[in-house]
Amino acid sequence: MTPNRLEAFSDGVLAIIITIMVLELRAPTDGAELSNLVSLIPKVLFYLLSFMYVGIYWNNHHHLFKATQRVNGLVLWANLGLLFFLSLIPFTTSWMGEFALDKQPSALYGINLLLCAISFMILERAVISAEGKQSIISNALEGQRKEKISIGLYIIGIALSFIYSPLALLCYALVALLWLMPDKRIENNL
């Protein structure tokens, strides 16, 4: 399989994930006044955060496979693992929107984000394994400082979910802000 085919499949799955998330935003049924939209604010905010996350993964996935020449079975399975955890984002986003500051939804949302991050790191390792230790990707992804900071913030956020969930949400938002600017390490090595 070529990297282009894997990337096209992943693009389709990510488009479906975003579509499912937006379908969770339902118009209020208790009247046509703008004041009825107030109850949707938490859902819209979590949709926005999750949309940013899916967009960040889509962007970094694109950069990763822009520099990838070889795809093997390990890369395919690692990519499916990433897509699996990303496909859970609509569920955890919906639950967070319904119960914005409750402990369990906040913790589960953080666990979902943590598993997405870990699975992306596994995908990067699988690509490096397929490409070789002297590859562009291997050189570009040395150190993984942003990845390690992200993992730490997710773990802190999950723990804070059980103490004061607004701080957990702040941790999750900080990670999104950290990655909002596309990761240039691969582009700089091309």
N, C-alpha and C positions, 0 to 999 in steps of 0.2 A: 504494500500500500504506500502511496506517496504521502508526504506531509500535507500536500494541498487537499487531498481527499479527507484526511483526518481533520484538518482545520475546517473544511466545509461542513462536515457532519457536526462538529462541535459548535460552529456558528448557528446551525439550525436548532440545536438543543438549547443554546443560550437564548435564542429568539423566542422559543416556546416558554422558557422559564419566565422571561420578562412579560410575555403575554398572560401567563397564568397569574402572575403577581397583580397585574393591573385589573384583571377580572374580579379580584377580591374587593376592589373599591366599588361599592354599590351606592347608588344615590339614595338619600334619605327618603323614606316613604311616609313620613309624618307631616308633610307639608312642603310647599314650594318657596318658603322664606329662606333667605340666605342664612339666617340664624341657625337653621337646622343643619348646616354644614359644619358647625363647630364640633359636633360629635365625631366628625371624620378626621379631625386634625391629627390625632395620634396615628391613625391608619395611613394617612398621606405622608406623614413624616417618616414612618418606618418603611413605607414603600420607596420613598426617595432615597433613604439610606441603603436599602437593599438593591435598588436600581443602580446606585453608584457602585456597590460591591460587584454586581454582575458585570457592569461595564468595565470595571478595573480588571476583573479576571479575563474578560473578552480581550481587552487591550493587551495585557501581558501574555496571554495565550498566543495572540497574533504575533507579537514580537518574538516569542520563543520559537514558533514554528517558521518564522521568516528566515531564521538562521539554521533550521534543521534540514539536514540532507537525508538522514536515514530514520526510518520508522520500523520498529520490530514489534513482536508480540508484547514485550514488556511495556513499551511505550503505549501501545493500544490499551492495555489493561489499566495502566496508570492514568491515562486520559479518561477512561470510563469511570474510574474511581473518583476523579475530580468532578466529572459531570454528575455522578450520583449525589455527591454532597451538595453541589450547587443546585440540583433539582429539589432539594429539601428546603431551600431558602423561601419559596413561596409559602410553605406551611408554617415555618417558624416566624416569618414576617406577619402572616395573618394572625397567629396566636399573640404575637407581641402587640399588634394593632388593637386586638380585642381587650387585652389585659396589660396595658402599657407599662405599668410600673410594678407588676407582680414578680415575685422571685423566680418561680419556675420558668415562665416564658422567657424572662430575661436571661436566665442561665442556659436554657436550651438554645436560644438564639446565638449566644456566645459559643456554645459547644459546636453548633453548626458552622459558625464562622471559623473556629479553630480547626475543625476537620477539613474544611475547604482549604485553609492555608497549608495544613500538613499534606494534604493530597496534591496540592500544586507543587510543593517541595519534592514530593516523591516523583511527580511527573518530570520535574527538572532533572532529578538524579537519573531517571530512566533514559531521558534524552541524552544526557552526558554519557551514560554507559553505552548507548547505541552509537554516539558520535565519536567517542574516544576522549581520553584525558587531555589531548593537545588541541581539541576543537575550539572553535570560536565560542561556543556556549559554555564550555568548561572554563575558559579563561574569563568570560564575562561574569559568570555567577560565583566567582570566588568570594569567600567571606560571608555573604548573605546577611549583612548587617540589618537591612530593613526587615527581612524575613524573621530574624531572631527577635527584634523589637516587637514585631507584630504578634508573634507567638506569646511573648511575655505579657503584652497588653491584653490579649484575649484571656489568658489564664487569670490575670488580675481582675479583669472584668467579670469573669465567671464567678470568682470568689466574692467580688463586691455585690453580685446579684443577690446574695443571701444576706447582705448587710444593709445596703442602700442602693437599690437598682438604678437610680439616676446616674450614679457614678460609673456603674457598669456600662450604661449606654454611652457615657462620655468616652470611656475606653474604646468602645467599638467605633465611635465616630472618629476618634483620633487615628485609629488604624486606617480608616477610609481616607482621611485627609493626608496621611503619610504616603498613601499610594495613589492619590488623585492625579498627580503628575506622572505620566508614563515612565516606567522603568527604562532608562536610557542605556543601561549597561550593555545590552546586546547590540543596539544600534551603534554605540560608540566603538564596538569591536568589529563591526562589519567592514 
